[in-house]
Amino acid sequence: MPSECPEYIEKLRAEIRGYTVWPAKRSKRAADIVDPHNECRYAFTVGTGNRWMELGQRAPAAKMLFGELWHKGELCILFADTNVGKSVLAVQIGNSIALGRPIAPFALGTKRSTVLYIDFELTEKQFYKRYAHPRGSYNFTDKFFRAQYNPGIKVPDGYSSFDEYIIAGIEYKIRQVKASV
């Protein structure tokens, strides 16, 4: 039965016992083998508290998108019970950022930005009805984009999971419209 110990351990054991080790031939060089558990070393960056303070002091201040609640470069997730206005608020915030006008009393610390709002819930008719009025429909700025999820899609070959495909689709649309928010 082949040994599971690293080669240098086998050499030490052999030296103690007084014989020479002839390592087994390997189909791949050890350098070519990727240890899946070793790749996780990139998941976190570690530093002392003082190092993080030093880095934080040098980092530029993040621009406010919706007062102190949301800053540029942050991920914002709205959650609450159904039918309390999360989507309406998200569209208002997105359009505010795209217009470059704050929603009082929340500050907006950045210029007009291209916004991509990805809707996983409403159909085009539901979106229309929400922003239409008998006196006229709301006119959004051209810097506000809405993407609608297509529920009937099949994951094409080349993607390992549905999630990977959806994330790739989101990234593609961000680049396509040149969205920064």
C-alpha positions as CSV (number, residue, x, y, z in Angstrom):
1,M,0.0,0.0,0.0
2,P,1.5,3.3,-1.0
3,S,2.3,5.7,1.7
4,E,0.2,8.9,2.2
5,C,3.1,10.8,3.9
6,P,5.0,13.5,2.2
7,E,8.2,12.4,0.4
8,Y,10.5,14.1,2.9
9,I,8.9,12.2,5.8
10,E,9.5,8.9,3.9
11,K,13.1,9.8,3.4
12,L,13.6,10.5,7.1
13,R,12.0,7.2,8.1
14,A,14.2,5.4,5.6
15,E,17.4,7.1,6.8
16,I,16.6,6.1,10.4
17,R,16.0,2.5,9.3
18,G,19.1,2.4,7.2
19,Y,17.8,1.9,3.7
20,T,17.2,4.0,0.6
21,V,13.8,5.2,-0.4
22,W,12.8,4.8,-4.0
23,P,9.8,7.2,-4.4
24,A,6.9,5.8,-6.4
25,K,6.6,7.2,-9.9
26,R,3.9,9.7,-10.0
27,S,1.6,10.4,-13.0
28,K,1.8,14.1,-12.3
29,R,4.4,16.2,-10.7
30,A,3.6,17.4,-7.2
31,A,3.7,21.0,-8.4
32,D,1.0,20.3,-11.0
33,I,-1.5,18.9,-8.4
34,V,-3.8,21.6,-7.0
35,D,-4.9,20.9,-3.4
36,P,-8.5,22.1,-3.3
37,H,-8.2,22.8,0.4
38,N,-5.1,25.0,-0.2
39,E,-7.0,27.4,-2.5
40,C,-9.0,28.7,0.4
41,R,-6.0,30.5,1.6
42,Y,-7.1,33.5,-0.6
43,A,-10.5,33.8,1.0
44,F,-9.3,36.1,3.8
45,T,-6.7,38.8,4.4
46,V,-5.3,38.8,7.9
47,G,-3.6,41.7,9.7
48,T,-3.3,43.2,13.1
49,G,-5.9,45.7,14.4
50,N,-3.3,48.4,14.1
51,R,-2.5,47.5,10.5
52,W,-6.3,47.7,9.6
53,M,-6.4,51.1,11.3
54,E,-3.4,52.3,9.2
55,L,-5.0,51.0,6.0
56,G,-8.4,52.5,6.9
57,Q,-6.8,55.9,7.5
58,R,-5.2,55.9,4.1
59,A,-8.3,54.7,2.2
60,P,-10.4,57.4,0.5
61,A,-13.8,58.1,2.1
62,A,-16.7,56.3,0.4
63,K,-19.2,58.5,-1.4
64,M,-22.7,58.4,0.0
65,L,-25.4,57.0,-2.3
66,F,-28.3,57.1,0.2
67,G,-27.1,59.0,3.3
68,E,-25.2,56.9,5.8
69,L,-27.2,53.8,4.9
70,W,-25.4,53.1,1.6
71,H,-22.0,54.1,0.2
72,K,-20.4,53.6,-3.2
73,G,-18.7,50.2,-3.3
74,E,-21.0,48.6,-0.8
75,L,-23.6,45.9,-1.4
76,C,-27.1,47.0,-0.3
77,I,-29.8,44.5,0.4
78,L,-33.3,45.7,1.3
79,F,-35.5,43.2,3.2
80,A,-38.8,43.3,4.9
81,D,-42.3,41.8,4.7
82,T,-44.1,41.7,1.4
83,N,-45.9,44.7,0.0
84,V,-44.2,47.3,2.2
85,G,-42.4,49.2,-0.6
86,K,-38.9,47.7,-0.9
87,S,-39.0,47.7,-4.7
88,V,-40.5,51.2,-4.9
89,L,-37.8,52.5,-2.6
90,A,-35.0,50.7,-4.5
91,V,-36.2,52.2,-7.8
92,Q,-36.5,55.7,-6.2
93,I,-32.9,55.4,-4.8
94,G,-31.6,54.1,-8.2
95,N,-33.3,56.9,-10.1
96,S,-32.1,59.5,-7.6
97,I,-28.5,58.3,-8.1
98,A,-28.9,58.3,-11.9
99,L,-30.3,61.9,-11.8
100,G,-27.7,63.1,-9.3
101,R,-30.4,64.4,-7.0
102,P,-30.7,63.3,-3.4
103,I,-33.9,62.1,-1.7
104,A,-34.2,64.4,1.3
105,P,-33.2,64.0,4.1
106,F,-30.6,61.5,2.7
107,A,-27.4,62.9,1.3
108,L,-26.0,62.0,-2.1
109,G,-22.2,62.4,-2.2
110,T,-21.5,61.5,-5.8
111,K,-22.2,62.8,-9.3
112,R,-24.8,61.3,-11.6
113,S,-24.0,57.7,-12.1
114,T,-25.3,54.9,-14.4
115,V,-27.5,52.6,-12.4
116,L,-28.5,49.0,-13.2
117,Y,-31.6,47.8,-11.2
118,I,-32.1,44.1,-11.6
119,D,-35.7,43.0,-11.0
120,F,-36.2,39.4,-10.0
121,E,-39.9,39.9,-9.3
122,L,-42.0,42.3,-11.5
123,T,-43.0,41.7,-15.1
124,E,-42.8,44.6,-17.6
125,K,-46.5,45.2,-17.2
126,Q,-46.3,45.2,-13.4
127,F,-43.4,47.7,-13.6
128,Y,-45.4,49.9,-16.0
129,K,-48.5,49.9,-13.9
130,R,-46.5,50.9,-10.8
131,Y,-45.1,54.0,-12.5
132,A,-48.0,54.9,-14.8
133,H,-50.7,57.4,-13.9
134,P,-53.8,58.6,-15.8
135,R,-52.1,62.1,-16.1
136,G,-49.0,60.5,-17.6
137,S,-46.3,57.9,-17.0
138,Y,-43.1,58.7,-14.9
139,N,-40.2,59.6,-17.2
140,F,-37.0,57.9,-15.9
141,T,-33.5,59.3,-16.7
142,D,-31.5,57.6,-19.4
143,K,-28.9,56.7,-16.8
144,F,-31.3,54.4,-15.0
145,F,-31.5,50.8,-16.5
146,R,-33.8,48.0,-15.4
147,A,-33.0,44.4,-16.1
148,Q,-35.7,41.7,-15.8
149,Y,-34.9,38.1,-14.9
150,N,-36.0,35.6,-17.5
151,P,-37.3,32.6,-15.5
152,G,-37.5,30.2,-18.5
153,I,-33.8,30.2,-19.3
154,K,-31.8,27.0,-19.3
155,V,-28.1,27.0,-18.2
156,P,-26.0,26.5,-21.2
157,D,-22.9,24.2,-21.3
158,G,-19.8,25.8,-19.9
159,Y,-21.3,26.8,-16.5
160,S,-21.0,24.6,-13.5
161,S,-24.2,25.9,-11.8
162,F,-27.2,28.1,-12.2
163,D,-25.7,30.6,-9.8
164,E,-22.5,30.9,-11.8
165,Y,-24.6,31.5,-15.0
166,I,-26.8,34.2,-13.3
167,I,-23.7,36.0,-11.8
168,A,-22.0,35.9,-15.2
169,G,-25.2,37.4,-16.7
170,I,-25.3,40.2,-14.1
171,E,-21.7,41.0,-14.7
172,Y,-22.3,41.1,-18.5
173,K,-25.2,43.5,-18.2
174,I,-23.2,45.7,-15.8
175,R,-20.4,46.0,-18.4
176,Q,-23.0,46.4,-21.3
177,V,-24.7,49.5,-19.8
178,K,-21.4,50.7,-18.1
179,A,-23.2,50.8,-14.7
180,S,-21.2,51.9,-11.7
181,V,-24.1,51.4,-9.3
